[in-house]
Amino acid sequence: MRARPGDELVAESGSTALIMHVLGSDGHPPYIVKWMSGGNIAMVDPDQYARVIPASHQPYRSRDFWTAHT
């Protein structure tokens, strides 16, 4: 799994977060994320069922959230 700041992380549970920082080398976890459901910030090491949605493939609602909550 590789990500960049601004990408979305979708957890196995369906929860979605915006990736703010990538702490691992070459885009690998762990990530600092902001969860969309409540705005909480956390460090996560996603499991094998999570997926990353690149910023270029995100709907506008995510970009609006990112702008409004940073």
MOLINGI-V701748 format. One record per residue. PHI is phi as a letter, one per 20 degrees, with the letter a starting at -180 (none if undefined). NEAR is the number of other ideal C-beta (glycine too) atoms within 10 Angstrom. Layout:
# MOLINGI-V701748
[[PHI NEAR] [PHI NEAR]]
This chain:
# MOLINGI-V701748
[[none 15] [c 12] [b 23] [c 12] [g 14] [o 15] [f 22] [d 22] [d 23] [d 15] [f 16] [g 11] [f 8] [n 7] [f 14] [c 17] [c 24] [e 24] [e 24] [e 14] [b 12] [d 18] [e 11] [e 13] [f 6] [l 6] [n 15] [e 13] [f 19] [e 14] [c 27] [e 16] [c 24] [d 18] [f 16] [f 18] [f 9] [b 8] [n 11] [f 10] [d 14] [b 11] [e 11] [c 16] [c 12] [g 20] [e 10] [f 7] [e 9] [f 18] [c 13] [d 19] [d 16] [g 12] [g 17] [f 7] [d 10] [e 17] [f 9] [g 7] [g 9] [f 18] [f 13] [f 10] [f 17] [g 19] [f 8] [f 8] [d 11] [d 8]]
